[in-house]
Amino acid sequence: MDRAKHQAARRWVSAVNHWGQLGTWAFHACRDPQKVIEEIKGIMNSDGQSLSELKVGAGADTAISSNA
């Protein structure tokens, strides 16, 4: 089931990024809630972007938006 959810999330992120009106989004599944902030910072630093919006969903799936 996680595989299907992750695939759907990646398709959604791709569509949002293609549309281009909501900044740049990425999908990342974090399995350890204690590390979610650390992982988000790592993702943002690797892209050289600043964090502008964070949405954390149920089950520790994370969507990140950057309007950079």
mmCIF file as Biopython writes it, N, C-alpha, C and O atoms, coordinates in Angstrom:
data_model
#
loop_
_atom_site.group_PDB
_atom_site.id
_atom_site.type_symbol
_atom_site.label_atom_id
_atom_site.label_alt_id
_atom_site.label_comp_id
_atom_site.label_asym_id
_atom_site.label_entity_id
_atom_site.label_seq_id
_atom_site.pdbx_PDB_ins_code
_atom_site.Cartn_x
_atom_site.Cartn_y
_atom_site.Cartn_z
_atom_site.occupancy
_atom_site.B_iso_or_equiv
_atom_site.auth_seq_id
_atom_site.auth_asym_id
_atom_site.pdbx_PDB_model_num
ATOM 1   N N  . MET A ? 1  ? 0.825  -1.199 0.000   1.0 0.0 1  A 1 
ATOM 2   C CA . MET A ? 1  ? 0.000  0.000  0.000   1.0 0.0 1  A 1 
ATOM 3   C C  . MET A ? 1  ? 0.867  1.260  0.000   1.0 0.0 1  A 1 
ATOM 4   O O  . MET A ? 1  ? 0.547  2.221  -0.699  1.0 0.0 1  A 1 
ATOM 5   N N  . ASP A ? 2  ? 1.967  1.272  0.777   1.0 0.0 2  A 1 
ATOM 6   C CA . ASP A ? 2  ? 2.839  2.440  0.798   1.0 0.0 2  A 1 
ATOM 7   C C  . ASP A ? 2  ? 3.386  2.744  -0.588  1.0 0.0 2  A 1 
ATOM 8   O O  . ASP A ? 2  ? 3.514  3.907  -0.970  1.0 0.0 2  A 1 
ATOM 9   N N  . ARG A ? 3  ? 3.703  1.710  -1.330  1.0 0.0 3  A 1 
ATOM 10  C CA . ARG A ? 3  ? 4.257  1.903  -2.671  1.0 0.0 3  A 1 
ATOM 11  C C  . ARG A ? 3  ? 3.274  2.669  -3.559  1.0 0.0 3  A 1 
ATOM 12  O O  . ARG A ? 3  ? 3.673  3.577  -4.288  1.0 0.0 3  A 1 
ATOM 13  N N  . ALA A ? 4  ? 2.004  2.307  -3.499  1.0 0.0 4  A 1 
ATOM 14  C CA . ALA A ? 4  ? 0.976  2.987  -4.294  1.0 0.0 4  A 1 
ATOM 15  C C  . ALA A ? 4  ? 0.797  4.432  -3.840  1.0 0.0 4  A 1 
ATOM 16  O O  . ALA A ? 4  ? 0.637  5.332  -4.665  1.0 0.0 4  A 1 
ATOM 17  N N  . LYS A ? 5  ? 0.825  4.650  -2.538  1.0 0.0 5  A 1 
ATOM 18  C CA . LYS A ? 5  ? 0.697  6.017  -2.003  1.0 0.0 5  A 1 
ATOM 19  C C  . LYS A ? 5  ? 1.887  6.873  -2.418  1.0 0.0 5  A 1 
ATOM 20  O O  . LYS A ? 5  ? 1.720  8.034  -2.793  1.0 0.0 5  A 1 
ATOM 21  N N  . HIS A ? 6  ? 3.074  6.309  -2.352  1.0 0.0 6  A 1 
ATOM 22  C CA . HIS A ? 6  ? 4.280  7.056  -2.725  1.0 0.0 6  A 1 
ATOM 23  C C  . HIS A ? 6  ? 4.272  7.377  -4.219  1.0 0.0 6  A 1 
ATOM 24  O O  . HIS A ? 6  ? 4.653  8.474  -4.626  1.0 0.0 6  A 1 
ATOM 25  N N  . GLN A ? 7  ? 3.841  6.420  -5.023  1.0 0.0 7  A 1 
ATOM 26  C CA . GLN A ? 7  ? 3.765  6.654  -6.459  1.0 0.0 7  A 1 
ATOM 27  C C  . GLN A ? 7  ? 2.753  7.758  -6.772  1.0 0.0 7  A 1 
ATOM 28  O O  . GLN A ? 7  ? 3.009  8.617  -7.615  1.0 0.0 7  A 1 
ATOM 29  N N  . ALA A ? 8  ? 1.609  7.733  -6.095  1.0 0.0 8  A 1 
ATOM 30  C CA . ALA A ? 8  ? 0.595  8.774  -6.299  1.0 0.0 8  A 1 
ATOM 31  C C  . ALA A ? 8  ? 1.121  10.140 -5.845  1.0 0.0 8  A 1 
ATOM 32  O O  . ALA A ? 8  ? 0.878  11.148 -6.507  1.0 0.0 8  A 1 
ATOM 33  N N  . ALA A ? 9  ? 1.833  10.175 -4.729  1.0 0.0 9  A 1 
ATOM 34  C CA . ALA A ? 9  ? 2.398  11.438 -4.240  1.0 0.0 9  A 1 
ATOM 35  C C  . ALA A ? 9  ? 3.423  11.992 -5.216  1.0 0.0 9  A 1 
ATOM 36  O O  . ALA A ? 9  ? 3.463  13.199 -5.453  1.0 0.0 9  A 1 
ATOM 37  N N  . ARG A ? 10 ? 4.249  11.126 -5.782  1.0 0.0 10 A 1 
ATOM 38  C CA . ARG A ? 10 ? 5.244  11.577 -6.761  1.0 0.0 10 A 1 
ATOM 39  C C  . ARG A ? 10 ? 4.576  12.127 -8.019  1.0 0.0 10 A 1 
ATOM 40  O O  . ARG A ? 10 ? 5.039  13.117 -8.587  1.0 0.0 10 A 1 
ATOM 41  N N  . ARG A ? 11 ? 3.490  11.488 -8.455  1.0 0.0 11 A 1 
ATOM 42  C CA . ARG A ? 11 ? 2.751  11.995 -9.621  1.0 0.0 11 A 1 
ATOM 43  C C  . ARG A ? 11 ? 2.153  13.360 -9.309  1.0 0.0 11 A 1 
ATOM 44  O O  . ARG A ? 11 ? 2.198  14.266 -10.141 1.0 0.0 11 A 1 
ATOM 45  N N  . TRP A ? 12 ? 1.592  13.509 -8.107  1.0 0.0 12 A 1 
ATOM 46  C CA . TRP A ? 12 ? 0.999  14.784 -7.703  1.0 0.0 12 A 1 
ATOM 47  C C  . TRP A ? 12 ? 2.061  15.876 -7.673  1.0 0.0 12 A 1 
ATOM 48  O O  . TRP A ? 12 ? 1.837  16.972 -8.185  1.0 0.0 12 A 1 
ATOM 49  N N  . VAL A ? 13 ? 3.217  15.584 -7.075  1.0 0.0 13 A 1 
ATOM 50  C CA . VAL A ? 13 ? 4.316  16.554 -7.004  1.0 0.0 13 A 1 
ATOM 51  C C  . VAL A ? 13 ? 4.759  16.944 -8.416  1.0 0.0 13 A 1 
ATOM 52  O O  . VAL A ? 13 ? 4.997  18.119 -8.694  1.0 0.0 13 A 1 
ATOM 53  N N  . SER A ? 14 ? 4.865  15.973 -9.286  1.0 0.0 14 A 1 
ATOM 54  C CA . SER A ? 14 ? 5.258  16.243 -10.666 1.0 0.0 14 A 1 
ATOM 55  C C  . SER A ? 14 ? 4.253  17.167 -11.345 1.0 0.0 14 A 1 
ATOM 56  O O  . SER A ? 14 ? 4.638  18.099 -12.052 1.0 0.0 14 A 1 
ATOM 57  N N  . ALA A ? 15 ? 2.979  16.911 -11.131 1.0 0.0 15 A 1 
ATOM 58  C CA . ALA A ? 15 ? 1.934  17.755 -11.732 1.0 0.0 15 A 1 
ATOM 59  C C  . ALA A ? 15 ? 1.977  19.178 -11.179 1.0 0.0 15 A 1 
ATOM 60  O O  . ALA A ? 15 ? 1.859  20.141 -11.937 1.0 0.0 15 A 1 
ATOM 61  N N  . VAL A ? 16 ? 2.146  19.315 -9.871  1.0 0.0 16 A 1 
ATOM 62  C CA . VAL A ? 16 ? 2.225  20.641 -9.252  1.0 0.0 16 A 1 
ATOM 63  C C  . VAL A ? 16 ? 3.441  21.399 -9.784  1.0 0.0 16 A 1 
ATOM 64  O O  . VAL A ? 16 ? 3.339  22.582 -10.108 1.0 0.0 16 A 1 
ATOM 65  N N  . ASN A ? 17 ? 4.574  20.735 -9.875  1.0 0.0 17 A 1 
ATOM 66  C CA . ASN A ? 17 ? 5.783  21.374 -10.384 1.0 0.0 17 A 1 
ATOM 67  C C  . ASN A ? 17 ? 5.627  21.754 -11.853 1.0 0.0 17 A 1 
ATOM 68  O O  . ASN A ? 17 ? 6.100  22.809 -12.275 1.0 0.0 17 A 1 
ATOM 69  N N  . HIS A ? 18 ? 4.973  20.906 -12.628 1.0 0.0 18 A 1 
ATOM 70  C CA . HIS A ? 18 ? 4.738  21.208 -14.045 1.0 0.0 18 A 1 
ATOM 71  C C  . HIS A ? 18 ? 3.840  22.432 -14.192 1.0 0.0 18 A 1 
ATOM 72  O O  . HIS A ? 18 ? 4.063  23.265 -15.071 1.0 0.0 18 A 1 
ATOM 73  N N  . TRP A ? 19 ? 2.834  22.543 -13.341 1.0 0.0 19 A 1 
ATOM 74  C CA . TRP A ? 19 ? 1.916  23.684 -13.368 1.0 0.0 19 A 1 
ATOM 75  C C  . TRP A ? 19 ? 2.688  24.968 -13.061 1.0 0.0 19 A 1 
ATOM 76  O O  . TRP A ? 19 ? 2.477  25.991 -13.713 1.0 0.0 19 A 1 
ATOM 77  N N  . GLY A ? 20 ? 3.575  24.916 -12.075 1.0 0.0 20 A 1 
ATOM 78  C CA . GLY A ? 20 ? 4.481  26.017 -11.803 1.0 0.0 20 A 1 
ATOM 79  C C  . GLY A ? 20 ? 3.945  27.178 -10.996 1.0 0.0 20 A 1 
ATOM 80  O O  . GLY A ? 20 ? 4.660  28.163 -10.813 1.0 0.0 20 A 1 
ATOM 81  N N  . GLN A ? 21 ? 2.736  27.110 -10.512 1.0 0.0 21 A 1 
ATOM 82  C CA . GLN A ? 21 ? 2.136  28.235 -9.790  1.0 0.0 21 A 1 
ATOM 83  C C  . GLN A ? 21 ? 2.306  28.155 -8.268  1.0 0.0 21 A 1 
ATOM 84  O O  . GLN A ? 21 ? 1.925  29.082 -7.553  1.0 0.0 21 A 1 
ATOM 85  N N  . LEU A ? 22 ? 2.866  27.071 -7.781  1.0 0.0 22 A 1 
ATOM 86  C CA . LEU A ? 22 ? 2.995  26.876 -6.328  1.0 0.0 22 A 1 
ATOM 87  C C  . LEU A ? 22 ? 4.434  26.639 -5.893  1.0 0.0 22 A 1 
ATOM 88  O O  . LEU A ? 22 ? 4.665  25.993 -4.870  1.0 0.0 22 A 1 
ATOM 89  N N  . GLY A ? 23 ? 5.391  27.138 -6.634  1.0 0.0 23 A 1 
ATOM 90  C CA . GLY A ? 23 ? 6.784  26.926 -6.280  1.0 0.0 23 A 1 
ATOM 91  C C  . GLY A ? 23 ? 7.229  25.530 -6.684  1.0 0.0 23 A 1 
ATOM 92  O O  . GLY A ? 23 ? 6.598  24.889 -7.525  1.0 0.0 23 A 1 
ATOM 93  N N  . THR A ? 24 ? 8.310  25.063 -6.087  1.0 0.0 24 A 1 
ATOM 94  C CA . THR A ? 24 ? 8.864  23.746 -6.377  1.0 0.0 24 A 1 
ATOM 95  C C  . THR A ? 24 ? 8.593  22.818 -5.208  1.0 0.0 24 A 1 
ATOM 96  O O  . THR A ? 24 ? 8.897  23.146 -4.061  1.0 0.0 24 A 1 
ATOM 97  N N  . TRP A ? 25 ? 8.024  21.665 -5.499  1.0 0.0 25 A 1 
ATOM 98  C CA . TRP A ? 25 ? 7.665  20.697 -4.476  1.0 0.0 25 A 1 
ATOM 99  C C  . TRP A ? 25 ? 8.516  19.450 -4.605  1.0 0.0 25 A 1 
ATOM 100 O O  . TRP A ? 25 ? 9.034  19.142 -5.678  1.0 0.0 25 A 1 
ATOM 101 N N  . ALA A ? 26 ? 8.655  18.728 -3.483  1.0 0.0 26 A 1 
ATOM 102 C CA . ALA A ? 26 ? 9.356  17.447 -3.459  1.0 0.0 26 A 1 
ATOM 103 C C  . ALA A ? 26 ? 8.618  16.498 -2.529  1.0 0.0 26 A 1 
ATOM 104 O O  . ALA A ? 26 ? 7.973  16.933 -1.575  1.0 0.0 26 A 1 
ATOM 105 N N  . PHE A ? 27 ? 8.712  15.209 -2.803  1.0 0.0 27 A 1 
ATOM 106 C CA . PHE A ? 27 ? 8.127  14.197 -1.929  1.0 0.0 27 A 1 
ATOM 107 C C  . PHE A ? 27 ? 9.245  13.448 -1.235  1.0 0.0 27 A 1 
ATOM 108 O O  . PHE A ? 27 ? 10.234 13.062 -1.858  1.0 0.0 27 A 1 
ATOM 109 N N  . HIS A ? 28 ? 9.079  13.248 0.054   1.0 0.0 28 A 1 
ATOM 110 C CA . HIS A ? 28 ? 10.053 12.483 0.821   1.0 0.0 28 A 1 
ATOM 111 C C  . HIS A ? 28 ? 9.307  11.762 1.940   1.0 0.0 28 A 1 
ATOM 112 O O  . HIS A ? 28 ? 8.540  12.386 2.673   1.0 0.0 28 A 1 
ATOM 113 N N  . ALA A ? 29 ? 9.523  10.467 2.075   1.0 0.0 29 A 1 
ATOM 114 C CA . ALA A ? 29 ? 8.909  9.695  3.154   1.0 0.0 29 A 1 
ATOM 115 C C  . ALA A ? 29 ? 9.909  9.558  4.286   1.0 0.0 29 A 1 
ATOM 116 O O  . ALA A ? 29 ? 10.986 8.988  4.109   1.0 0.0 29 A 1 
ATOM 117 N N  . CYS A ? 30 ? 9.555  10.075 5.434   1.0 0.0 30 A 1 
ATOM 118 C CA . CYS A ? 30 ? 10.404 9.996  6.616   1.0 0.0 30 A 1 
ATOM 119 C C  . CYS A ? 30 ? 9.842  8.917  7.538   1.0 0.0 30 A 1 
ATOM 120 O O  . CYS A ? 30 ? 8.687  8.993  7.956   1.0 0.0 30 A 1 
ATOM 121 N N  . ARG A ? 31 ? 10.644 7.933  7.848   1.0 0.0 31 A 1 
ATOM 122 C CA . ARG A ? 31 ? 10.196 6.819  8.687   1.0 0.0 31 A 1 
ATOM 123 C C  . ARG A ? 31 ? 10.427 7.069  10.176  1.0 0.0 31 A 1 
ATOM 124 O O  . ARG A ? 31 ? 9.874  6.355  11.013  1.0 0.0 31 A 1 
ATOM 125 N N  . ASP A ? 32 ? 11.225 8.061  10.514  1.0 0.0 32 A 1 
ATOM 126 C CA . ASP A ? 32 ? 11.531 8.358  11.908  1.0 0.0 32 A 1 
ATOM 127 C C  . ASP A ? 32 ? 11.096 9.791  12.229  1.0 0.0 32 A 1 
ATOM 128 O O  . ASP A ? 32 ? 11.798 10.736 11.869  1.0 0.0 32 A 1 
ATOM 129 N N  . PRO A ? 33 ? 9.958  9.970  12.895  1.0 0.0 33 A 1 
ATOM 130 C CA . PRO A ? 33 ? 9.453  11.312 13.188  1.0 0.0 33 A 1 
ATOM 131 C C  . PRO A ? 33 ? 10.458 12.196 13.942  1.0 0.0 33 A 1 
ATOM 132 O O  . PRO A ? 33 ? 10.403 13.421 13.840  1.0 0.0 33 A 1 
ATOM 133 N N  . GLN A ? 34 ? 11.363 11.584 14.689  1.0 0.0 34 A 1 
ATOM 134 C CA . GLN A ? 34 ? 12.356 12.355 15.425  1.0 0.0 34 A 1 
ATOM 135 C C  . GLN A ? 34 ? 13.356 13.039 14.490  1.0 0.0 34 A 1 
ATOM 136 O O  . GLN A ? 34 ? 14.027 13.991 14.885  1.0 0.0 34 A 1 
ATOM 137 N N  . LYS A ? 35 ? 13.453 12.552 13.253  1.0 0.0 35 A 1 
ATOM 138 C CA . LYS A ? 35 ? 14.433 13.081 12.303  1.0 0.0 35 A 1 
ATOM 139 C C  . LYS A ? 35 ? 13.822 13.924 11.195  1.0 0.0 35 A 1 
ATOM 140 O O  . LYS A ? 35 ? 14.538 14.352 10.290  1.0 0.0 35 A 1 
ATOM 141 N N  . VAL A ? 36 ? 12.520 14.172 11.241  1.0 0.0 36 A 1 
ATOM 142 C CA . VAL A ? 36 ? 11.856 14.840 10.118  1.0 0.0 36 A 1 
ATOM 143 C C  . VAL A ? 36 ? 12.421 16.245 9.851   1.0 0.0 36 A 1 
ATOM 144 O O  . VAL A ? 36 ? 12.647 16.591 8.692   1.0 0.0 36 A 1 
ATOM 145 N N  . ILE A ? 37 ? 12.649 17.041 10.864  1.0 0.0 37 A 1 
ATOM 146 C CA . ILE A ? 37 ? 13.187 18.392 10.660  1.0 0.0 37 A 1 
ATOM 147 C C  . ILE A ? 37 ? 14.598 18.318 10.074  1.0 0.0 37 A 1 
ATOM 148 O O  . ILE A ? 37 ? 14.934 19.061 9.153   1.0 0.0 37 A 1 
ATOM 149 N N  . GLU A ? 38 ? 15.405 17.429 10.610  1.0 0.0 38 A 1 
ATOM 150 C CA . GLU A ? 38 ? 16.776 17.238 10.107  1.0 0.0 38 A 1 
ATOM 151 C C  . GLU A ? 38 ? 16.764 16.834 8.625   1.0 0.0 38 A 1 
ATOM 152 O O  . GLU A ? 38 ? 17.561 17.336 7.833   1.0 0.0 38 A 1 
ATOM 153 N N  . GLU A ? 39 ? 15.853 15.926 8.262   1.0 0.0 39 A 1 
ATOM 154 C CA . GLU A ? 39 ? 15.770 15.475 6.877   1.0 0.0 39 A 1 
ATOM 155 C C  . GLU A ? 39 ? 15.286 16.595 5.955   1.0 0.0 39 A 1 
ATOM 156 O O  . GLU A ? 39 ? 15.785 16.735 4.839   1.0 0.0 39 A 1 
ATOM 157 N N  . ILE A ? 40 ? 14.331 17.384 6.410   1.0 0.0 40 A 1 
ATOM 158 C CA . ILE A ? 40 ? 13.836 18.516 5.613   1.0 0.0 40 A 1 
ATOM 159 C C  . ILE A ? 40 ? 14.954 19.517 5.366   1.0 0.0 40 A 1 
ATOM 160 O O  . ILE A ? 40 ? 15.137 19.991 4.245   1.0 0.0 40 A 1 
ATOM 161 N N  . LYS A ? 41 ? 15.698 19.835 6.416   1.0 0.0 41 A 1 
ATOM 162 C CA . LYS A ? 41 ? 16.815 20.768 6.260   1.0 0.0 41 A 1 
ATOM 163 C C  . LYS A ? 41 ? 17.834 20.228 5.272   1.0 0.0 41 A 1 
ATOM 164 O O  . LYS A ? 41 ? 18.369 20.984 4.461   1.0 0.0 41 A 1 
ATOM 165 N N  . GLY A ? 42 ? 18.111 18.934 5.328   1.0 0.0 42 A 1 
ATOM 166 C CA . GLY A ? 42 ? 19.053 18.320 4.399   1.0 0.0 42 A 1 
ATOM 167 C C  . GLY A ? 42 ? 18.575 18.402 2.959   1.0 0.0 42 A 1 
ATOM 168 O O  . GLY A ? 42 ? 19.364 18.672 2.053   1.0 0.0 42 A 1 
ATOM 169 N N  . ILE A ? 43 ? 17.287 18.169 2.745   1.0 0.0 43 A 1 
ATOM 170 C CA . ILE A ? 43 ? 16.721 18.257 1.399   1.0 0.0 43 A 1 
ATOM 171 C C  . ILE A ? 43 ? 16.823 19.689 0.880   1.0 0.0 43 A 1 
ATOM 172 O O  . ILE A ? 43 ? 17.222 19.920 -0.261  1.0 0.0 43 A 1 
ATOM 173 N N  . MET A ? 44 ? 16.463 20.632 1.718   1.0 0.0 44 A 1 
ATOM 174 C CA . MET A ? 44 ? 16.481 22.034 1.289   1.0 0.0 44 A 1 
ATOM 175 C C  . MET A ? 44 ? 17.908 22.505 1.048   1.0 0.0 44 A 1 
ATOM 176 O O  . MET A ? 44 ? 18.153 23.229 0.083   1.0 0.0 44 A 1 
ATOM 177 N N  . ASN A ? 45 ? 18.846 22.120 1.887   1.0 0.0 45 A 1 
ATOM 178 C CA . ASN A ? 45 ? 20.243 22.525 1.705   1.0 0.0 45 A 1 
ATOM 179 C C  . ASN A ? 45 ? 20.833 21.930 0.433   1.0 0.0 45 A 1 
ATOM 180 O O  . ASN A ? 45 ? 21.628 22.582 -0.244  1.0 0.0 45 A 1 
ATOM 181 N N  . SER A ? 46 ? 20.453 20.707 0.104   1.0 0.0 46 A 1 
ATOM 182 C CA . SER A ? 46 ? 21.007 20.070 -1.093  1.0 0.0 46 A 1 
ATOM 183 C C  . SER A ? 46 ? 20.522 20.753 -2.364  1.0 0.0 46 A 1 
ATOM 184 O O  . SER A ? 46 ? 21.197 20.701 -3.392  1.0 0.0 46 A 1 
ATOM 185 N N  . ASP A ? 47 ? 19.359 21.390 -2.303  1.0 0.0 47 A 1 
ATOM 186 C CA . ASP A ? 47 ? 18.821 22.107 -3.458  1.0 0.0 47 A 1 
ATOM 187 C C  . ASP A ? 47 ? 19.190 23.583 -3.436  1.0 0.0 47 A 1 
ATOM 188 O O  . ASP A ? 47 ? 18.917 24.298 -4.400  1.0 0.0 47 A 1 
ATOM 189 N N  . GLY A ? 48 ? 19.810 24.054 -2.348  1.0 0.0 48 A 1 
ATOM 190 C CA . GLY A ? 48 ? 20.163 25.462 -2.228  1.0 0.0 48 A 1 
ATOM 191 C C  . GLY A ? 48 ? 18.954 26.367 -2.119  1.0 0.0 48 A 1 
ATOM 192 O O  . GLY A ? 48 ? 19.009 27.529 -2.521  1.0 0.0 48 A 1 
ATOM 193 N N  . GLN A ? 49 ? 17.862 25.848 -1.579  1.0 0.0 49 A 1 
ATOM 194 C CA . GLN A ? 49 ? 16.623 26.607 -1.482  1.0 0.0 49 A 1 
ATOM 195 C C  . GLN A ? 49 ? 16.305 26.906 -0.029  1.0 0.0 49 A 1 
ATOM 196 O O  . GLN A ? 49 ? 16.795 26.241 0.884   1.0 0.0 49 A 1 
ATOM 197 N N  . SER A ? 50 ? 15.478 27.915 0.165   1.0 0.0 50 A 1 
ATOM 198 C CA . SER A ? 50 ? 15.016 28.228 1.512   1.0 0.0 50 A 1 
ATOM 199 C C  . SER A ? 50 ? 13.628 27.647 1.708   1.0 0.0 50 A 1 
ATOM 200 O O  . SER A ? 50 ? 12.848 27.548 0.761   1.0 0.0 50 A 1 
ATOM 201 N N  . LEU A ? 51 ? 13.329 27.271 2.917   1.0 0.0 51 A 1 
ATOM 202 C CA . LEU A ? 51 ? 12.043 26.667 3.233   1.0 0.0 51 A 1 
ATOM 203 C C  . LEU A ? 51 ? 10.987 27.754 3.354   1.0 0.0 51 A 1 
ATOM 204 O O  . LEU A ? 51 ? 11.111 28.652 4.187   1.0 0.0 51 A 1 
ATOM 205 N N  . SER A ? 52 ? 9.946  27.679 2.528   1.0 0.0 52 A 1 
ATOM 206 C CA . SER A ? 52 ? 8.894  28.682 2.592   1.0 0.0 52 A 1 
ATOM 207 C C  . SER A ? 52 ? 7.579  28.114 3.110   1.0 0.0 52 A 1 
ATOM 208 O O  . SER A ? 52 ? 6.775  28.846 3.688   1.0 0.0 52 A 1 
ATOM 209 N N  . GLU A ? 53 ? 7.352  26.832 2.913   1.0 0.0 53 A 1 
ATOM 210 C CA . GLU A ? 53 ? 6.113  26.226 3.376   1.0 0.0 53 A 1 
ATOM 211 C C  . GLU A ? 53 ? 6.347  24.750 3.641   1.0 0.0 53 A 1 
ATOM 212 O O  . GLU A ? 53 ? 7.016  24.073 2.860   1.0 0.0 53 A 1 
ATOM 213 N N  . LEU A ? 54 ? 5.809  24.260 4.721   1.0 0.0 54 A 1 
ATOM 214 C CA . LEU A ? 54 ? 5.968  22.855 5.071   1.0 0.0 54 A 1 
ATOM 215 C C  . LEU A ? 54 ? 4.606  22.282 5.406   1.0 0.0 54 A 1 
ATOM 216 O O  . LEU A ? 54 ? 3.861  22.858 6.199   1.0 0.0 54 A 1 
ATOM 217 N N  . LYS A ? 55 ? 4.281  21.158 4.810   1.0 0.0 55 A 1 
ATOM 218 C CA . LYS A ? 55 ? 3.051  20.449 5.140   1.0 0.0 55 A 1 
ATOM 219 C C  . LYS A ? 55 ? 3.435  19.038 5.527   1.0 0.0 55 A 1 
ATOM 220 O O  . LYS A ? 55 ? 4.024  18.312 4.727   1.0 0.0 55 A 1 
ATOM 221 N N  . VAL A ? 56 ? 3.110  18.645 6.734   1.0 0.0 56 A 1 
ATOM 222 C CA . VAL A ? 56 ? 3.410  17.297 7.202   1.0 0.0 56 A 1 
ATOM 223 C C  . VAL A ? 56 ? 2.086  16.565 7.338   1.0 0.0 56 A 1 
ATOM 224 O O  . VAL A ? 56 ? 1.212  16.974 8.102   1.0 0.0 56 A 1 
ATOM 225 N N  . GLY A ? 57 ? 1.947  15.478 6.590   1.0 0.0 57 A 1 
ATOM 226 C CA . GLY A ? 57 ? 0.708  14.729 6.586   1.0 0.0 57 A 1 
ATOM 227 C C  . GLY A ? 57 ? 0.740  13.558 7.543   1.0 0.0 57 A 1 
ATOM 228 O O  . GLY A ? 57 ? 1.754  13.288 8.186   1.0 0.0 57 A 1 
ATOM 229 N N  . ALA A ? 58 ? -0.371 12.874 7.630   1.0 0.0 58 A 1 
ATOM 230 C CA . ALA A ? 58 ? -0.483 11.700 8.490   1.0 0.0 58 A 1 
ATOM 231 C C  . ALA A ? 58 ? 0.501  10.639 8.040   1.0 0.0 58 A 1 
ATOM 232 O O  . ALA A ? 58 ? 0.768  10.506 6.845   1.0 0.0 58 A 1 
ATOM 233 N N  . GLY A ? 59 ? 1.034  9.896  8.967   1.0 0.0 59 A 1 
ATOM 234 C CA . GLY A ? 59 ? 1.945  8.814  8.658   1.0 0.0 59 A 1 
ATOM 235 C C  . GLY A ? 59 ? 3.356  9.271  8.335   1.0 0.0 59 A 1 
ATOM 236 O O  . GLY A ? 59 ? 4.152  8.502  7.796   1.0 0.0 59 A 1 
ATOM 237 N N  . ALA A ? 60 ? 3.667  10.509 8.657   1.0 0.0 60 A 1 
ATOM 238 C CA . ALA A ? 60 ? 4.998  11.082 8.500   1.0 0.0 60 A 1 
ATOM 239 C C  . ALA A ? 60 ? 5.420  11.273 7.048   1.0 0.0 60 A 1 
ATOM 240 O O  . ALA A ? 60 ? 6.608  11.447 6.775   1.0 0.0 60 A 1 
ATOM 241 N N  . ASP A ? 61 ? 4.462  11.245 6.097   1.0 0.0 61 A 1 
ATOM 242 C CA . ASP A ? 61 ? 4.790  11.633 4.728   1.0 0.0 61 A 1 
ATOM 243 C C  . ASP A ? 61 ? 4.866  13.150 4.698   1.0 0.0 61 A 1 
ATOM 244 O O  . ASP A ? 61 ? 4.077  13.825 5.359   1.0 0.0 61 A 1 
ATOM 245 N N  . THR A ? 62 ? 5.796  13.684 3.946   1.0 0.0 62 A 1 
ATOM 246 C CA . THR A ? 62 ? 6.069  15.109 3.975   1.0 0.0 62 A 1 
ATOM 247 C C  . THR A ? 62 ? 6.066  15.698 2.582   1.0 0.0 62 A 1 
ATOM 248 O O  . THR A ? 62 ? 6.650  15.135 1.657   1.0 0.0 62 A 1 
ATOM 249 N N  . ALA A ? 63 ? 5.407  16.829 2.437   1.0 0.0 63 A 1 
ATOM 250 C CA . ALA A ? 63 ? 5.510  17.597 1.201   1.0 0.0 63 A 1 
ATOM 251 C C  . ALA A ? 63 ? 6.171  18.914 1.520   1.0 0.0 63 A 1 
ATOM 252 O O  . ALA A ? 63 ? 5.830  19.567 2.506   1.0 0.0 63 A 1 
ATOM 253 N N  . ILE A ? 64 ? 7.109  19.304 0.694   1.0 0.0 64 A 1 
ATOM 254 C CA . ILE A ? 64 ? 7.875  20.525 0.929   1.0 0.0 64 A 1 
ATOM 255 C C  . ILE A ? 64 ? 7.692  21.441 -0.267  1.0 0.0 64 A 1 
ATOM 256 O O  . ILE A ? 64 ? 7.801  21.015 -1.417  1.0 0.0 64 A 1 
ATOM 257 N N  . SER A ? 65 ? 7.412  22.701 0.017   1.0 0.0 65 A 1 
ATOM 258 C CA . SER A ? 65 ? 7.309  23.674 -1.055  1.0 0.0 65 A 1 
ATOM 259 C C  . SER A ? 65 ? 8.351  24.758 -0.853  1.0 0.0 65 A 1 
ATOM 260 O O  . SER A ? 65 ? 8.597  25.200 0.270   1.0 0.0 65 A 1 
ATOM 261 N N  . SER A ? 66 ? 8.956  25.178 -1.942  1.0 0.0 66 A 1 
ATOM 262 C CA . SER A ? 66 ? 9.874  26.302 -1.905  1.0 0.0 66 A 1 
ATOM 263 C C  . SER A ? 66 ? 9.529  27.226 -3.051  1.0 0.0 66 A 1 
ATOM 264 O O  . SER A ? 66 ? 9.460  26.796 -4.202  1.0 0.0 66 A 1 
ATOM 265 N N  . ASN A ? 67 ? 9.314  28.478 -2.749  1.0 0.0 67 A 1 
ATOM 266 C CA . ASN A ? 67 ? 8.998  29.443 -3.789  1.0 0.0 67 A 1 
ATOM 267 C C  . ASN A ? 67 ? 10.244 30.121 -4.322  1.0 0.0 67 A 1 
ATOM 268 O O  . ASN A ? 67 ? 10.156 31.197 -4.913  1.0 0.0 67 A 1 
ATOM 269 N N  . ALA A ? 68 ? 11.395 29.514 -4.126  1.0 0.0 68 A 1 
ATOM 270 C CA . ALA A ? 68 ? 12.663 30.074 -4.599  1.0 0.0 68 A 1 
ATOM 271 C C  . ALA A ? 68 ? 12.762 29.949 -6.102  1.0 0.0 68 A 1 
ATOM 272 O O  . ALA A ? 68 ? 13.759 30.364 -6.692  1.0 0.0 68 A 1 
#
